Amino acid sequence: MVTGAAARISQEVACIDKLRAQKGLRISQKDTILAGFSSGSLNLLALNSCFRDSAPLSWDEDYKNNLLWKLTNDQVFKHGGLHLSLLNTDPLRKTLDGFLGEANVHTFGDLPFQSYVLTLSDREHNTEWANNFEATNQRALVASDLFMASTAIPVVFPWQKIDDTNSLERNFPNGHFSDGGTKGQFINFESTIGKYALKNGPFERIDIISPMREEGTAAATALEEGLKGLGIKDFVKEEVGKFAAGHSFGAFLTFLEAIQAWQATKGPLAEVITVNIPRLSKNYGILDFNDEHDEYNTVCDWVDANPTDFAVPLDEFVRQHQSA
């Protein structure tokens, strides 16, 4: 599970690499299911593209060196927003389309791993889990639309429509969509991941991967800091605050507690569940994409210096942070 948080995308990449190197994480098309939202959905796309059985791209060269380390703010957004948003993400669409083209991914069904991508529907007011392996028309969703929607920070980035290649049999809501973590971390996991575990038995392991998150109102302050100079009005601050609350450390902890509660009544979701989230002395800007390589190295160094704080078992992590 990759949760994402805009420009902190490289923090998750560092966690993934450390899990592979130090904890024996295997990523294979045969036995790995991926779920993600926000920039985590872009890491989900990269994992699909770089670890697939047929014609994989290179995780190190194609994704990290040639895309992430070269990423800059002007490849993600520009001023002059669309649909009442503060920023215009046409540059992100261009960057995303370049990687999708290289990976030969056009629709959601082109992803070989079973994958869940989360978006928030403005029409249903619900967090939707698009699933590319069900016998449904969600496989026909246009990949670039889906990933743009999952990363669309409300008010900051413009909402997105999600088109498909088979509209007559569409079973995914119509309307406009935004960041899949807006209402909180992995809302509705019970009816998706939980349902899967009840049908097929517990997963062997679940690794929950997250960038560092601020506490409480500091999450909104961090986002507002990245929007300085844009003349944010009070109603915009209110919406930014709502979004930030869903992405805060408190919301992350609430999601972990929900897993515990589910397991208490339904049985184990997985044999092992680990929580992987760095706790840096200072976080990186949530809208600053100019230092992805440095951000990656900082998290790798943190993991090396704090090995017992990485890949922490779920119950232990919750116990530690509830008491704090």
VEXNU-364889 format. One line per 8 residues: number of its first residue (from 1); their letters; for each residue x, y, z of C-alpha. Coordinates in Angstrom, 2 decimals. Example, Ala and Ser with C-alpha at 12.3 -4.5 7.8 and 13.67 -1.06 7.14 Angstrom:
% residues 2
1) as) 12.30,-4.50,7.80; 13.67,-1.06,7.14;
//
This chain:
% residues 324
1) mvtgaaar) 0.00,0.00,0.00; 1.56,3.28,-1.13; -0.11,6.37,0.26; 1.70,9.24,-1.40; 1.81,12.94,-0.63; 2.55,15.03,-3.74; 6.26,15.94,-3.93; 7.19,13.47,-1.20;
9) isqevaci) 6.96,10.67,-3.76; 10.68,9.85,-3.43; 10.27,9.11,0.27; 8.15,6.11,-0.67; 10.67,5.01,-3.29; 13.37,5.04,-0.60; 11.16,2.94,1.69; 10.49,0.45,-1.12;
17) dklraqkg) 14.20,0.11,-1.88; 15.06,-0.40,1.79; 12.30,-3.00,2.18; 13.71,-4.89,-0.78; 17.32,-4.67,0.38; 16.89,-5.18,4.12; 13.56,-6.92,4.70; 13.35,-9.30,1.76;
25) lrisqkdt) 10.38,-7.65,0.05; 9.57,-9.43,-3.21; 7.68,-7.61,-5.93; 6.38,-10.01,-8.55; 3.50,-10.03,-10.96; 2.53,-13.50,-9.72; 1.92,-12.75,-6.04; 1.87,-8.99,-5.43;
33) ilagfssg) -1.24,-6.80,-5.19; -0.75,-3.03,-5.19; -2.95,-0.26,-3.83; -2.21,3.46,-3.92; -3.46,7.00,-4.16; -2.07,10.48,-4.71; 1.61,10.32,-5.73; 1.53,6.80,-4.33;
41) slnllaln) -0.53,5.84,-7.37; 2.37,7.01,-9.57; 4.69,4.72,-7.63; 2.10,1.98,-8.20; 2.33,2.69,-11.93; 6.13,2.52,-11.81; 6.09,-0.77,-9.88; 3.77,-2.24,-12.51;
49) scfrdsap) 6.00,-1.02,-15.32; 9.37,-1.99,-13.83; 8.64,-5.35,-12.18; 6.34,-6.93,-14.76; 7.29,-10.20,-16.40; 7.23,-8.93,-19.99; 9.47,-6.10,-21.25; 9.95,-4.38,-17.89;
57) lswdedyk) 11.37,-0.90,-17.67; 14.31,-0.31,-15.33; 13.35,0.81,-11.81; 16.75,2.44,-11.31; 17.36,3.95,-14.73; 13.98,4.58,-16.38; 12.05,5.56,-13.28; 14.46,6.90,-10.69;
65) nnllwklt) 17.35,8.34,-12.71; 15.52,9.45,-15.85; 12.23,10.61,-14.31; 12.25,11.26,-10.57; 15.76,12.66,-10.18; 15.20,14.99,-13.15; 11.76,16.11,-12.01; 11.21,19.84,-11.43;
73) ndqvfkhg) 8.26,21.94,-10.38; 7.69,23.18,-13.93; 7.27,19.57,-15.08; 4.38,19.21,-12.63; 2.46,22.50,-12.48; 2.31,26.11,-13.55; 0.34,29.08,-12.31; -3.06,29.85,-13.78;
81) glhlslln) -5.30,27.07,-12.60; -8.24,25.42,-14.34; -11.75,24.77,-12.97; -11.24,27.13,-9.98; -7.96,25.45,-9.02; -4.89,27.43,-7.96; -2.45,25.59,-10.22; -2.51,24.15,-13.73;
89) tdplrktl) -1.26,20.56,-14.03; -0.93,20.34,-17.81; 2.85,19.84,-17.30; 2.17,16.81,-15.09; -0.09,15.35,-17.76; 2.75,15.74,-20.30; 5.29,14.16,-17.92; 2.91,11.32,-17.09;
97) dgflgean) 2.04,10.67,-20.73; 5.76,10.40,-21.51; 6.25,7.64,-18.94; 3.02,5.87,-19.93; 4.14,5.88,-23.54; 7.52,4.45,-22.62; 5.78,1.76,-20.58; 3.22,1.10,-23.35;
105) vhtfgdlp) 0.35,1.60,-20.90; -2.84,3.14,-22.32; -5.69,1.79,-20.20; -5.87,0.66,-16.59; -6.14,-2.92,-17.82; -2.67,-2.69,-19.35; -1.18,-2.85,-15.85; -0.14,-6.48,-15.24;
113) fqsyvltl) -0.25,-6.43,-11.43; -3.60,-6.57,-9.70; -3.91,-2.92,-8.72; -6.27,-0.65,-6.83; -6.11,3.09,-7.52; -8.15,5.38,-5.27; -9.95,8.55,-6.32; -12.62,10.73,-4.73;
121) sdrehnte) -15.83,11.13,-6.75; -17.48,14.57,-6.53; -20.79,13.08,-7.69; -20.89,10.13,-5.28; -18.90,11.90,-2.53; -17.18,8.58,-2.06; -13.67,7.16,-2.27; -13.68,4.85,-5.29;
129) wannfeat) -11.28,1.92,-5.62; -10.67,1.31,-9.32; -9.67,-2.34,-9.77; -8.02,-3.52,-12.97; -8.53,-7.27,-12.37; -12.24,-7.58,-11.70; -14.42,-8.75,-14.57; -15.62,-5.19,-15.01;
137) nqralvas) -15.10,-2.33,-17.37; -12.74,-0.60,-14.95; -9.98,-2.14,-17.05; -11.08,0.22,-19.84; -10.44,3.41,-17.84; -7.91,5.68,-19.55; -4.72,5.32,-17.53; -3.56,8.94,-17.76;
145) dlfmasta) -6.99,10.20,-16.62; -7.07,7.81,-13.66; -3.60,8.73,-12.39; -4.20,12.45,-12.92; -7.41,12.13,-10.89; -5.77,10.23,-8.03; -3.12,12.96,-7.69; -5.45,15.97,-8.01;
153) ipvvfpwq) -5.20,17.88,-4.71; -8.62,19.55,-4.25; -8.63,23.30,-4.99; -4.86,23.25,-5.57; -4.86,21.01,-8.67; -7.84,20.86,-11.06; -10.34,18.02,-10.76; -10.27,15.45,-13.53;
161) kiddtnsl) -12.70,13.47,-15.64; -11.88,9.79,-16.17; -12.70,8.62,-19.68; -12.76,5.03,-20.86; -12.57,3.03,-24.07; -15.89,1.20,-23.57; -18.45,3.70,-22.31; -21.47,1.51,-23.06;
169) ernfpngh) -20.45,-0.96,-20.35; -18.90,1.52,-17.92; -19.40,0.54,-14.27; -17.23,3.27,-12.75; -18.92,6.54,-11.69; -19.02,9.49,-14.05; -18.30,13.02,-12.96; -15.17,14.67,-11.65;
177) fsdggtkg) -12.49,13.14,-9.43; -9.73,14.29,-7.13; -7.02,12.94,-4.83; -7.91,9.49,-3.48; -6.71,10.33,0.02; -8.88,13.40,0.49; -11.20,11.71,2.98; -8.35,9.91,4.75;
185) qfinfest) -6.01,6.99,4.26; -7.50,4.06,2.31; -11.14,4.75,3.15; -13.36,1.73,2.33; -10.53,-0.80,2.55; -13.02,-3.15,4.23; -15.03,-3.64,1.04; -11.97,-4.13,-1.16;
193) igkyalkn) -8.79,-5.43,0.45; -10.79,-6.81,3.39; -13.26,-8.57,1.11; -10.38,-10.09,-0.85; -8.79,-11.45,2.35; -12.08,-12.95,3.54; -12.51,-14.74,0.23; -8.91,-15.87,-0.34;
201) gpferidi) -7.44,-16.01,3.15; -4.99,-13.59,4.82; -2.23,-12.04,2.78; 1.29,-13.29,3.47; 2.35,-9.73,4.26; 1.11,-6.19,3.86; 3.63,-3.37,3.75; 2.06,0.04,4.38;
209) ispmreeg) 4.39,2.67,2.90; 4.06,6.38,3.55; 6.11,9.54,3.38; 6.54,11.51,6.59; 3.33,13.27,7.67; 2.81,16.32,9.85; 0.73,16.31,12.99; -2.65,18.04,13.14;
217) taaatale) -2.89,21.55,11.71; 0.79,21.48,10.75; -0.25,19.44,7.69; -2.39,22.35,6.43; 0.39,24.83,7.24; 2.86,22.80,5.18; 0.54,22.84,2.16; -0.20,26.57,2.53;
225) eglkglgi) 3.56,27.19,2.65; 3.87,25.67,-0.81; 1.13,27.98,-2.11; 2.64,31.26,-0.95; 2.21,34.10,-3.40; -1.00,32.75,-4.93; -3.34,34.95,-2.92; -5.17,32.18,-1.07;
233) kdfvkeev) -8.63,33.23,0.03; -10.27,32.10,3.26; -12.57,29.55,1.58; -9.54,28.05,-0.16; -7.73,27.76,3.17; -10.73,25.92,4.53; -10.66,23.39,1.67; -6.89,23.02,1.95;
241) gkfaaghs) -7.35,22.35,5.65; -9.88,19.60,4.97; -7.57,17.95,2.49; -4.57,18.23,4.79; -6.55,16.66,7.63; -7.08,13.57,5.48; -3.35,13.35,4.80; -2.12,14.12,8.32;
249) fgafltfl) -0.34,11.69,10.60; -3.51,11.53,12.68; -5.50,10.29,9.67; -2.76,7.76,8.94; -2.95,6.47,12.52; -6.74,6.29,12.31; -6.41,4.05,9.24; -4.04,1.75,11.12;
257) eaiqawqa) -6.48,1.58,14.03; -9.25,0.68,11.57; -7.19,-2.29,10.38; -6.78,-3.41,13.99; -10.52,-3.10,14.59; -11.31,-5.05,11.42; -8.95,-7.84,12.42; -10.46,-8.01,15.90;
265) tkgplaev) -13.83,-9.03,14.43; -13.02,-10.56,11.02; -9.69,-12.27,11.64; -6.20,-11.50,10.31; -5.89,-9.37,7.20; -2.31,-10.60,6.76; 0.17,-12.82,8.53; 2.49,-9.82,8.90;
273) itvniprl) 1.65,-6.13,8.55; 4.49,-3.60,8.66; 4.33,0.19,8.86; 7.03,2.07,6.96; 7.05,5.83,7.48; 10.12,8.02,8.05; 10.23,10.43,10.98; 12.70,13.04,9.76;
281) sknygild) 13.86,16.01,11.82; 12.43,18.27,9.11; 10.08,17.39,6.28; 10.35,18.38,2.62; 7.88,20.76,0.97; 4.74,18.99,-0.15; 4.75,20.95,-3.45; 8.52,21.16,-3.99;
289) fndehdey) 9.51,18.65,-6.67; 12.99,20.09,-7.24; 14.90,17.91,-4.75; 13.64,14.37,-5.28; 17.08,12.73,-5.25; 18.13,14.53,-2.08; 14.83,13.59,-0.46; 15.39,9.94,-1.39;
297) ntvcdwvd) 18.89,9.93,0.08; 17.70,11.60,3.29; 15.14,8.86,3.90; 17.65,6.10,3.08; 20.05,7.63,5.61; 17.24,7.82,8.19; 16.40,4.13,7.75; 20.07,3.17,8.13;
305) anptdfav) 20.37,5.27,11.29; 17.05,4.11,12.79; 16.63,0.44,11.81; 14.23,-0.36,14.66; 11.88,2.45,13.58; 11.49,0.99,10.09; 9.22,-1.89,9.06; 7.55,-1.76,12.47;
313) pldefvrq) 4.81,-4.36,13.12; 1.36,-2.79,13.01; 0.35,-3.35,16.64; 3.68,-2.13,17.94; 3.57,1.02,15.79; 0.05,1.92,16.89; 0.89,1.29,20.52; 3.95,3.56,20.31;
321) hqsa) 2.14,6.43,18.66; -1.11,6.23,20.57; 0.83,6.71,23.79; 2.70,9.63,22.24;
//
